Amino acid sequence: MNAVMIEKIDRLKRFHAIDFGDYISKGRMDNNVPPNYTLFGVYQFLEKLDVKEMTCLDVGAMSGIVSFILKLRGAPQVTATDLYKYDTFVLAREILGLDVEYRTGVSLKDLPAIFNKGHFDLIILAGVIYHIFSPLEAIAICRNLLKENGLMLVETAMARGKEPKLMLNTEMEDPIAQEKGTSDHVVSQGYDEVLRDGRARFSEDRRGRAPYHVSRSGLQAI
Ligand SMILES: C[S@@+](CC[C@H](N)C(=O)[O-])C[C@H]1O[C@@H](n2cnc3c(N)ncnc32)[C@H](O)[C@@H]1O
């Protein structure tokens, strides 16, 4: 990859960490956490899932890492949607040379007007429902787009403590509700130290290291 392309990748914000072969995008998280760690739970399911006959939808795909994994794992049809158009998605798709449909300017609520009921075998809803005023409705909307026996993976943030909580937003600085904002994402086994004092924390030897690697050849557990 030439220097111009590397500079272009580095300049773009909100880029998942993807290994393009001769360059790895830096990822959108700081160095104290492994790259893409909020998606480890999703990866754990995808590792075990045969998607080779699945029509897939990745809602709120951002720069598209999950869509690309699905395609690389052999899904015949992958559609990524997002409220915004991310240059990172367009660039990554081009570099990887993948045939993933990208529909932008699409709010989750728009989905039933675009896709038929029962259209998808697999829907990924990762890091999205905490952006939505009515998270349960978001899940119900996606549920209607699934075929019978279809599968939906929902990844989201969690609140601290054992008491039930309801929060109206996730602003850490100035939450509408009094409880502090969301603590962190539910992550894979072995990463439970992330729960301490409301911030992602990993022991020294795990910092910056992930149990998964995402590259041109797909998703690899490492
Ligand atoms: C935290 S990012 C998660 C990105 C990716 N799915 C992941 O897990 O890494 C949230 C994504 O949801 C999108 N989003 C936010 N509100 C949305 C809405 N109402 N409808 C659809 N997408 C939305 C954002 O543009 C962003 O790409």
The ligand as a Gaussian input file, in Angstrom:
#p B3LYP/6-31G(d) Opt

LIG

0 1
 C      -21.323000       2.794000      17.883000
 S      -21.481000       2.703000      16.147000
 C      -21.479000       0.940000      15.919000
 C      -20.868000       0.569000      14.612000
 C      -20.731000      -0.939000      14.353000
 N      -22.018000      -1.585000      14.209000
 C      -19.934000      -1.578000      15.465000
 O      -20.535000      -2.263000      16.294000
 O      -18.722000      -1.351000      15.541000
 C      -23.204000       3.119000      15.911000
 C      -23.628000       3.157000      14.449000
 O      -25.053000       3.287000      14.406000
 C      -25.396000       4.288000      13.487000
 N      -26.691000       4.834000      13.916000
 C      -26.939000       5.680000      14.931000
 N      -28.260000       5.943000      15.024000
 C      -28.863000       5.220000      14.041000
 C      -30.207000       5.080000      13.601000
 N      -31.207000       5.705000      14.198000
 N      -30.457000       4.265000      12.545000
 C      -29.437000       3.608000      11.945000
 N      -28.148000       3.699000      12.293000
 C      -27.863000       4.516000      13.324000
 C      -24.226000       5.272000      13.552000
 O      -24.131000       6.071000      12.397000
 C      -23.044000       4.340000      13.704000
 O      -22.530000       3.901000      12.486000

